[in-house]
């Protein structure tokens, strides 16, 4: 697609997905209960309960 990994956002609902995004150089947004309760290396960069909770200002502010 011609996009650098550092410019990508991954939306995931599993710990394995959060963990795969990190070494790929992508920012991970975890969606759901798993994301909200994950800690340490198992946690996404940003956790939300559902897509209804996604605030673009928070998302893009987190990437700066």
PyMOL Python script that loads the backbone (N, CA, C, O; Angstrom):
from pymol import cmd

cmd.read_pdbstr("""\
ATOM      1  N   UNK A   1       0.807  -1.193   0.000  1.00  0.00           N
ATOM      2  CA  UNK A   1       0.000   0.000   0.000  1.00  0.00           C
ATOM      3  C   UNK A   1       0.853   1.261   0.000  1.00  0.00           C
ATOM      4  O   UNK A   1       0.330   2.354  -0.219  1.00  0.00           O
ATOM      5  N   UNK A   2       2.125   1.135   0.235  1.00  0.00           N
ATOM      6  CA  UNK A   2       2.999   2.297   0.218  1.00  0.00           C
ATOM      7  C   UNK A   2       2.944   3.140   1.474  1.00  0.00           C
ATOM      8  O   UNK A   2       3.251   4.332   1.429  1.00  0.00           O
ATOM      9  N   UNK A   3       2.562   2.551   2.591  1.00  0.00           N
ATOM     10  CA  UNK A   3       2.469   3.284   3.853  1.00  0.00           C
ATOM     11  C   UNK A   3       3.466   2.672   4.833  1.00  0.00           C
ATOM     12  O   UNK A   3       3.552   1.452   4.973  1.00  0.00           O
ATOM     13  N   UNK A   4       4.208   3.531   5.499  1.00  0.00           N
ATOM     14  CA  UNK A   4       5.156   3.065   6.504  1.00  0.00           C
ATOM     15  C   UNK A   4       4.406   2.482   7.705  1.00  0.00           C
ATOM     16  O   UNK A   4       3.357   3.005   8.083  1.00  0.00           O
ATOM     17  N   UNK A   5       4.922   1.419   8.304  1.00  0.00           N
ATOM     18  CA  UNK A   5       4.257   0.839   9.480  1.00  0.00           C
ATOM     19  C   UNK A   5       4.017   1.848  10.599  1.00  0.00           C
ATOM     20  O   UNK A   5       3.003   1.773  11.294  1.00  0.00           O
ATOM     21  N   UNK A   6       4.932   2.779  10.776  1.00  0.00           N
ATOM     22  CA  UNK A   6       4.772   3.773  11.846  1.00  0.00           C
ATOM     23  C   UNK A   6       3.596   4.718  11.600  1.00  0.00           C
ATOM     24  O   UNK A   6       3.185   5.450  12.500  1.00  0.00           O
ATOM     25  N   UNK A   7       3.066   4.702  10.400  1.00  0.00           N
ATOM     26  CA  UNK A   7       1.915   5.539  10.055  1.00  0.00           C
ATOM     27  C   UNK A   7       0.605   4.752  10.066  1.00  0.00           C
ATOM     28  O   UNK A   7      -0.444   5.273   9.687  1.00  0.00           O
ATOM     29  N   UNK A   8       0.676   3.485  10.506  1.00  0.00           N
ATOM     30  CA  UNK A   8      -0.502   2.606  10.523  1.00  0.00           C
ATOM     31  C   UNK A   8      -1.072   2.486  11.930  1.00  0.00           C
ATOM     32  O   UNK A   8      -0.356   2.591  12.926  1.00  0.00           O
ATOM     33  N   UNK A   9      -2.368   2.265  11.978  1.00  0.00           N
ATOM     34  CA  UNK A   9      -3.054   1.974  13.231  1.00  0.00           C
ATOM     35  C   UNK A   9      -3.727   0.617  13.071  1.00  0.00           C
ATOM     36  O   UNK A   9      -4.464   0.386  12.112  1.00  0.00           O
ATOM     37  N   UNK A  10      -3.469  -0.265  14.009  1.00  0.00           N
ATOM     38  CA  UNK A  10      -4.058  -1.598  14.014  1.00  0.00           C
ATOM     39  C   UNK A  10      -5.175  -1.627  15.052  1.00  0.00           C
ATOM     40  O   UNK A  10      -4.958  -1.267  16.209  1.00  0.00           O
ATOM     41  N   UNK A  11      -6.354  -2.049  14.650  1.00  0.00           N
ATOM     42  CA  UNK A  11      -7.462  -2.245  15.584  1.00  0.00           C
ATOM     43  C   UNK A  11      -7.568  -3.736  15.830  1.00  0.00           C
ATOM     44  O   UNK A  11      -7.749  -4.515  14.895  1.00  0.00           O
ATOM     45  N   UNK A  12      -7.454  -4.134  17.094  1.00  0.00           N
ATOM     46  CA  UNK A  12      -7.386  -5.554  17.449  1.00  0.00           C
ATOM     47  C   UNK A  12      -8.230  -5.831  18.677  1.00  0.00           C
ATOM     48  O   UNK A  12      -8.525  -4.938  19.470  1.00  0.00           O
ATOM     49  N   UNK A  13      -8.617  -7.106  18.814  1.00  0.00           N
ATOM     50  CA  UNK A  13      -9.385  -7.503  19.997  1.00  0.00           C
ATOM     51  C   UNK A  13      -8.743  -8.676  20.717  1.00  0.00           C
ATOM     52  O   UNK A  13      -9.398  -9.358  21.505  1.00  0.00           O
ATOM     53  N   UNK A  14      -7.461  -8.914  20.449  1.00  0.00           N
ATOM     54  CA  UNK A  14      -6.783 -10.028  21.108  1.00  0.00           C
ATOM     55  C   UNK A  14      -5.367  -9.624  21.523  1.00  0.00           C
ATOM     56  O   UNK A  14      -4.739  -8.775  20.888  1.00  0.00           O
ATOM     57  N   UNK A  15      -4.883 -10.235  22.581  1.00  0.00           N
ATOM     58  CA  UNK A  15      -3.534  -9.967  23.062  1.00  0.00           C
ATOM     59  C   UNK A  15      -2.518 -10.305  21.975  1.00  0.00           C
ATOM     60  O   UNK A  15      -1.554  -9.563  21.787  1.00  0.00           O
ATOM     61  N   UNK A  16      -2.712 -11.397  21.264  1.00  0.00           N
ATOM     62  CA  UNK A  16      -1.744 -11.756  20.219  1.00  0.00           C
ATOM     63  C   UNK A  16      -1.697 -10.674  19.136  1.00  0.00           C
ATOM     64  O   UNK A  16      -0.636 -10.417  18.568  1.00  0.00           O
ATOM     65  N   UNK A  17      -2.822 -10.049  18.850  1.00  0.00           N
ATOM     66  CA  UNK A  17      -2.842  -8.957  17.882  1.00  0.00           C
ATOM     67  C   UNK A  17      -2.114  -7.724  18.385  1.00  0.00           C
ATOM     68  O   UNK A  17      -1.374  -7.096  17.629  1.00  0.00           O
ATOM     69  N   UNK A  18      -2.312  -7.360  19.662  1.00  0.00           N
ATOM     70  CA  UNK A  18      -1.605  -6.214  20.237  1.00  0.00           C
ATOM     71  C   UNK A  18      -0.108  -6.463  20.169  1.00  0.00           C
ATOM     72  O   UNK A  18       0.672  -5.588  19.793  1.00  0.00           O
ATOM     73  N   UNK A  19       0.275  -7.683  20.543  1.00  0.00           N
ATOM     74  CA  UNK A  19       1.696  -8.020  20.595  1.00  0.00           C
ATOM     75  C   UNK A  19       2.317  -8.102  19.208  1.00  0.00           C
ATOM     76  O   UNK A  19       3.510  -7.838  19.061  1.00  0.00           O
ATOM     77  N   UNK A  20       1.551  -8.457  18.197  1.00  0.00           N
ATOM     78  CA  UNK A  20       2.084  -8.533  16.825  1.00  0.00           C
ATOM     79  C   UNK A  20       2.296  -7.147  16.234  1.00  0.00           C
ATOM     80  O   UNK A  20       3.209  -6.948  15.433  1.00  0.00           O
ATOM     81  N   UNK A  21       1.469  -6.198  16.619  1.00  0.00           N
ATOM     82  CA  UNK A  21       1.589  -4.845  16.069  1.00  0.00           C
ATOM     83  C   UNK A  21       2.886  -4.176  16.513  1.00  0.00           C
ATOM     84  O   UNK A  21       3.511  -3.457  15.734  1.00  0.00           O
ATOM     85  N   UNK A  22       3.285  -4.405  17.733  1.00  0.00           N
ATOM     86  CA  UNK A  22       4.459  -3.722  18.304  1.00  0.00           C
ATOM     87  C   UNK A  22       5.743  -3.982  17.511  1.00  0.00           C
ATOM     88  O   UNK A  22       6.369  -3.019  17.068  1.00  0.00           O
ATOM     89  N   UNK A  23       6.162  -5.230  17.312  1.00  0.00           N
ATOM     90  CA  UNK A  23       7.410  -5.438  16.561  1.00  0.00           C
ATOM     91  C   UNK A  23       7.287  -5.055  15.084  1.00  0.00           C
ATOM     92  O   UNK A  23       8.292  -4.835  14.408  1.00  0.00           O
ATOM     93  N   UNK A  24       6.050  -4.976  14.592  1.00  0.00           N
ATOM     94  CA  UNK A  24       5.846  -4.542  13.209  1.00  0.00           C
ATOM     95  C   UNK A  24       5.967  -3.024  13.090  1.00  0.00           C
ATOM     96  O   UNK A  24       5.996  -2.486  11.983  1.00  0.00           O
ATOM     97  N   UNK A  25       6.039  -2.332  14.232  1.00  0.00           N
ATOM     98  CA  UNK A  25       6.183  -0.886  14.229  1.00  0.00           C
ATOM     99  C   UNK A  25       4.875  -0.142  14.053  1.00  0.00           C
ATOM    100  O   UNK A  25       4.868   1.021  13.649  1.00  0.00           O
ATOM    101  N   UNK A  26       3.763  -0.808  14.354  1.00  0.00           N
ATOM    102  CA  UNK A  26       2.441  -0.207  14.195  1.00  0.00           C
ATOM    103  C   UNK A  26       1.840   0.126  15.556  1.00  0.00           C
ATOM    104  O   UNK A  26       2.158  -0.510  16.561  1.00  0.00           O
ATOM    105  N   UNK A  27       0.976   1.121  15.575  1.00  0.00           N
ATOM    106  CA  UNK A  27       0.281   1.551  16.785  1.00  0.00           C
ATOM    107  C   UNK A  27      -0.964   0.693  16.939  1.00  0.00           C
ATOM    108  O   UNK A  27      -1.721   0.521  15.983  1.00  0.00           O
ATOM    109  N   UNK A  28      -1.184   0.156  18.129  1.00  0.00           N
ATOM    110  CA  UNK A  28      -2.335  -0.736  18.314  1.00  0.00           C
ATOM    111  C   UNK A  28      -3.409  -0.098  19.181  1.00  0.00           C
ATOM    112  O   UNK A  28      -3.134   0.480  20.233  1.00  0.00           O
ATOM    113  N   UNK A  29      -4.641  -0.225  18.703  1.00  0.00           N
ATOM    114  CA  UNK A  29      -5.813   0.169  19.472  1.00  0.00           C
ATOM    115  C   UNK A  29      -6.545  -1.126  19.800  1.00  0.00           C
ATOM    116  O   UNK A  29      -7.037  -1.814  18.906  1.00  0.00           O
ATOM    117  N   UNK A  30      -6.613  -1.446  21.064  1.00  0.00           N
ATOM    118  CA  UNK A  30      -7.314  -2.634  21.506  1.00  0.00           C
ATOM    119  C   UNK A  30      -8.770  -2.318  21.758  1.00  0.00           C
ATOM    120  O   UNK A  30      -9.102  -1.304  22.372  1.00  0.00           O
ATOM    121  N   UNK A  31      -9.638  -3.196  21.279  1.00  0.00           N
ATOM    122  CA  UNK A  31     -11.074  -2.989  21.393  1.00  0.00           C
ATOM    123  C   UNK A  31     -11.686  -4.110  22.225  1.00  0.00           C
ATOM    124  O   UNK A  31     -11.472  -5.286  21.929  1.00  0.00           O
ATOM    125  N   UNK A  32     -12.443  -3.761  23.260  1.00  0.00           N
ATOM    126  CA  UNK A  32     -13.164  -4.751  24.046  1.00  0.00           C
ATOM    127  C   UNK A  32     -12.565  -4.999  25.412  1.00  0.00           C
ATOM    128  O   UNK A  32     -11.580  -4.377  25.810  1.00  0.00           O
ATOM    129  N   UNK A  33     -13.183  -5.920  26.115  1.00  0.00           N
ATOM    130  CA  UNK A  33     -12.796  -6.233  27.497  1.00  0.00           C
ATOM    131  C   UNK A  33     -11.353  -6.723  27.611  1.00  0.00           C
ATOM    132  O   UNK A  33     -10.645  -6.364  28.552  1.00  0.00           O
ATOM    133  N   UNK A  34     -10.925  -7.532  26.665  1.00  0.00           N
ATOM    134  CA  UNK A  34      -9.543  -8.033  26.710  1.00  0.00           C
ATOM    135  C   UNK A  34      -8.574  -6.859  26.712  1.00  0.00           C
ATOM    136  O   UNK A  34      -7.616  -6.845  27.484  1.00  0.00           O
ATOM    137  N   UNK A  35      -8.815  -5.884  25.860  1.00  0.00           N
ATOM    138  CA  UNK A  35      -7.940  -4.715  25.776  1.00  0.00           C
ATOM    139  C   UNK A  35      -7.974  -3.888  27.048  1.00  0.00           C
ATOM    140  O   UNK A  35      -6.939  -3.414  27.517  1.00  0.00           O
ATOM    141  N   UNK A  36      -9.161  -3.716  27.605  1.00  0.00           N
ATOM    142  CA  UNK A  36      -9.311  -2.882  28.795  1.00  0.00           C
ATOM    143  C   UNK A  36      -8.620  -3.480  30.014  1.00  0.00           C
ATOM    144  O   UNK A  36      -8.231  -2.746  30.923  1.00  0.00           O
ATOM    145  N   UNK A  37      -8.460  -4.798  30.047  1.00  0.00           N
ATOM    146  CA  UNK A  37      -7.863  -5.463  31.199  1.00  0.00           C
ATOM    147  C   UNK A  37      -6.424  -5.920  30.964  1.00  0.00           C
ATOM    148  O   UNK A  37      -5.787  -6.432  31.885  1.00  0.00           O
ATOM    149  N   UNK A  38      -5.908  -5.746  29.767  1.00  0.00           N
ATOM    150  CA  UNK A  38      -4.528  -6.160  29.472  1.00  0.00           C
ATOM    151  C   UNK A  38      -3.545  -5.203  30.137  1.00  0.00           C
ATOM    152  O   UNK A  38      -3.782  -3.997  30.212  1.00  0.00           O
ATOM    153  N   UNK A  39      -2.448  -5.757  30.613  1.00  0.00           N
ATOM    154  CA  UNK A  39      -1.423  -4.946  31.281  1.00  0.00           C
ATOM    155  C   UNK A  39      -0.038  -5.286  30.742  1.00  0.00           C
ATOM    156  O   UNK A  39       0.180  -6.348  30.158  1.00  0.00           O
ATOM    157  N   UNK A  40       0.877  -4.368  30.951  1.00  0.00           N
ATOM    158  CA  UNK A  40       2.268  -4.597  30.575  1.00  0.00           C
ATOM    159  C   UNK A  40       2.455  -4.871  29.093  1.00  0.00           C
ATOM    160  O   UNK A  40       1.855  -4.207  28.249  1.00  0.00           O
ATOM    161  N   UNK A  41       3.287  -5.849  28.786  1.00  0.00           N
ATOM    162  CA  UNK A  41       3.579  -6.192  27.393  1.00  0.00           C
ATOM    163  C   UNK A  41       2.376  -6.740  26.648  1.00  0.00           C
ATOM    164  O   UNK A  41       2.378  -6.780  25.418  1.00  0.00           O
ATOM    165  N   UNK A  42       1.352  -7.163  27.370  1.00  0.00           N
ATOM    166  CA  UNK A  42       0.142  -7.696  26.737  1.00  0.00           C
ATOM    167  C   UNK A  42      -0.847  -6.595  26.345  1.00  0.00           C
ATOM    168  O   UNK A  42      -1.837  -6.875  25.669  1.00  0.00           O
ATOM    169  N   UNK A  43      -0.601  -5.363  26.753  1.00  0.00           N
ATOM    170  CA  UNK A  43      -1.552  -4.277  26.537  1.00  0.00           C
ATOM    171  C   UNK A  43      -1.343  -3.582  25.195  1.00  0.00           C
ATOM    172  O   UNK A  43      -0.217  -3.494  24.705  1.00  0.00           O
ATOM    173  N   UNK A  44      -2.428  -3.091  24.604  1.00  0.00           N
ATOM    174  CA  UNK A  44      -2.311  -2.287  23.387  1.00  0.00           C
ATOM    175  C   UNK A  44      -1.812  -0.885  23.743  1.00  0.00           C
ATOM    176  O   UNK A  44      -1.727  -0.531  24.919  1.00  0.00           O
ATOM    177  N   UNK A  45      -1.487  -0.100  22.732  1.00  0.00           N
ATOM    178  CA  UNK A  45      -1.061   1.282  22.976  1.00  0.00           C
ATOM    179  C   UNK A  45      -2.224   2.125  23.505  1.00  0.00           C
ATOM    180  O   UNK A  45      -2.026   3.025  24.322  1.00  0.00           O
ATOM    181  N   UNK A  46      -3.428   1.828  23.036  1.00  0.00           N
ATOM    182  CA  UNK A  46      -4.636   2.514  23.471  1.00  0.00           C
ATOM    183  C   UNK A  46      -5.737   1.472  23.589  1.00  0.00           C
ATOM    184  O   UNK A  46      -5.906   0.650  22.689  1.00  0.00           O
ATOM    185  N   UNK A  47      -6.485   1.493  24.678  1.00  0.00           N
ATOM    186  CA  UNK A  47      -7.573   0.530  24.879  1.00  0.00           C
ATOM    187  C   UNK A  47      -8.906   1.265  24.930  1.00  0.00           C
ATOM    188  O   UNK A  47      -9.043   2.290  25.597  1.00  0.00           O
ATOM    189  N   UNK A  48      -9.896   0.715  24.204  1.00  0.00           N
ATOM    190  CA  UNK A  48     -11.255   1.263  24.215  1.00  0.00           C
ATOM    191  C   UNK A  48     -12.233   0.114  24.400  1.00  0.00           C
ATOM    192  O   UNK A  48     -11.957  -1.019  24.006  1.00  0.00           O
ATOM    193  N   UNK A  49     -13.372   0.413  24.999  1.00  0.00           N
ATOM    194  CA  UNK A  49     -14.379  -0.623  25.228  1.00  0.00           C
ATOM    195  C   UNK A  49     -15.070  -1.047  23.949  1.00  0.00           C
ATOM    196  O   UNK A  49     -15.369  -2.225  23.758  1.00  0.00           O
ATOM    197  N   UNK A  50     -15.327  -0.074  23.062  1.00  0.00           N
ATOM    198  CA  UNK A  50     -15.976  -0.349  21.782  1.00  0.00           C
ATOM    199  C   UNK A  50     -15.626   0.788  20.828  1.00  0.00           C
ATOM    200  O   UNK A  50     -15.049   1.796  21.237  1.00  0.00           O
ATOM    201  N   UNK A  51     -15.973   0.621  19.570  1.00  0.00           N
ATOM    202  CA  UNK A  51     -15.705   1.688  18.607  1.00  0.00           C
ATOM    203  C   UNK A  51     -16.503   2.945  18.932  1.00  0.00           C
ATOM    204  O   UNK A  51     -16.131   4.036  18.500  1.00  0.00           O
ATOM    205  N   UNK A  52     -17.579   2.813  19.675  1.00  0.00           N
ATOM    206  CA  UNK A  52     -18.334   3.988  20.117  1.00  0.00           C
ATOM    207  C   UNK A  52     -17.500   4.869  21.035  1.00  0.00           C
ATOM    208  O   UNK A  52     -17.776   6.061  21.169  1.00  0.00           O
ATOM    209  N   UNK A  53     -16.477   4.290  21.671  1.00  0.00           N
ATOM    210  CA  UNK A  53     -15.613   5.023  22.590  1.00  0.00           C
ATOM    211  C   UNK A  53     -14.415   5.670  21.900  1.00  0.00           C
ATOM    212  O   UNK A  53     -13.625   6.358  22.547  1.00  0.00           O
ATOM    213  N   UNK A  54     -14.276   5.459  20.604  1.00  0.00           N
ATOM    214  CA  UNK A  54     -13.111   5.967  19.881  1.00  0.00           C
ATOM    215  C   UNK A  54     -13.251   7.465  19.650  1.00  0.00           C
ATOM    216  O   UNK A  54     -14.212   7.924  19.034  1.00  0.00           O
ATOM    217  N   UNK A  55     -12.298   8.203  20.143  1.00  0.00           N
ATOM    218  CA  UNK A  55     -12.247   9.644  19.984  1.00  0.00           C
ATOM    219  C   UNK A  55     -11.052   9.953  19.081  1.00  0.00           C
ATOM    220  O   UNK A  55      -9.909   9.739  19.486  1.00  0.00           O
ATOM    221  N   UNK A  56     -11.293  10.452  17.863  1.00  0.00           N
ATOM    222  CA  UNK A  56     -10.176  10.712  16.943  1.00  0.00           C
ATOM    223  C   UNK A  56      -9.117  11.640  17.528  1.00  0.00           C
ATOM    224  O   UNK A  56      -7.928  11.452  17.271  1.00  0.00           O
ATOM    225  N   UNK A  57      -9.523  12.632  18.307  1.00  0.00           N
ATOM    226  CA  UNK A  57      -8.541  13.538  18.913  1.00  0.00           C
ATOM    227  C   UNK A  57      -7.627  12.770  19.862  1.00  0.00           C
ATOM    228  O   UNK A  57      -6.419  13.002  19.892  1.00  0.00           O
ATOM    229  N   UNK A  58      -8.200  11.872  20.621  1.00  0.00           N
ATOM    230  CA  UNK A  58      -7.403  11.056  21.546  1.00  0.00           C
ATOM    231  C   UNK A  58      -6.482  10.124  20.774  1.00  0.00           C
ATOM    232  O   UNK A  58      -5.321   9.947  21.143  1.00  0.00           O
ATOM    233  N   UNK A  59      -6.993   9.533  19.710  1.00  0.00           N
ATOM    234  CA  UNK A  59      -6.198   8.617  18.897  1.00  0.00           C
ATOM    235  C   UNK A  59      -5.015   9.337  18.270  1.00  0.00           C
ATOM    236  O   UNK A  59      -3.878   8.884  18.403  1.00  0.00           O
ATOM    237  N   UNK A  60      -5.257  10.433  17.599  1.00  0.00           N
ATOM    238  CA  UNK A  60      -4.177  11.112  16.901  1.00  0.00           C
ATOM    239  C   UNK A  60      -3.282  11.861  17.864  1.00  0.00           C
ATOM    240  O   UNK A  60      -2.095  12.026  17.584  1.00  0.00           O
ATOM    241  N   UNK A  61      -3.806  12.321  18.987  1.00  0.00           N
ATOM    242  CA  UNK A  61      -2.972  12.945  19.995  1.00  0.00           C
ATOM    243  C   UNK A  61      -2.019  11.958  20.627  1.00  0.00           C
ATOM    244  O   UNK A  61      -0.902  12.312  21.005  1.00  0.00           O
ATOM    245  N   UNK A  62      -2.466  10.708  20.741  1.00  0.00           N
ATOM    246  CA  UNK A  62      -1.618   9.661  21.324  1.00  0.00           C
ATOM    247  C   UNK A  62      -0.449   9.324  20.421  1.00  0.00           C
ATOM    248  O   UNK A  62       0.577   8.843  20.901  1.00  0.00           O
ATOM    249  N   UNK A  63      -0.578   9.561  19.143  1.00  0.00           N
ATOM    250  CA  UNK A  63       0.459   9.204  18.176  1.00  0.00           C
ATOM    251  C   UNK A  63       1.550  10.257  18.095  1.00  0.00           C
ATOM    252  O   UNK A  63       2.617   9.976  17.550  1.00  0.00           O
ATOM    253  N   UNK A  64       1.325  11.465  18.618  1.00  0.00           N
ATOM    254  CA  UNK A  64       2.322  12.550  18.505  1.00  0.00           C
ATOM    255  C   UNK A  64       3.496  12.308  19.408  1.00  0.00           C
ATOM    256  O   UNK A  64       4.424  13.115  19.442  1.00  0.00           O
TER     257      UNK A  64
END
""", "prot")
cmd.dss("prot")
cmd.show_as("cartoon", "prot")
cmd.util.cbc("prot")
cmd.orient("prot")
